[in-house]
Amino acid sequence: MTVELTSADIAGPISAFLRERTKVDVPADQDLFASGLVSSIFAMELIVHVEQTFDVAITGADLRLDNFRTVDRMTELVTRLRAGA
């Protein structure tokens, strides 16, 4: 059984991880790549963090930078993946 998580339950840990790694408070709608906060190497770490934290597998069409561009988009991705679990 998958535990129901709210958007805040998802966005909070993602934002905390970003804050810890970048030393910047990132607005949920800020483009992480356009702002230069996240490189492609760091994006891979972010993917692993999201998978491990929320017990989801990000594969195939979901493995696109657009899904990791903002905290909001990552929250939407995790919500969708967990709903399909």
Beta strands, then each sheet from edge to edge (+ up, - down):
end
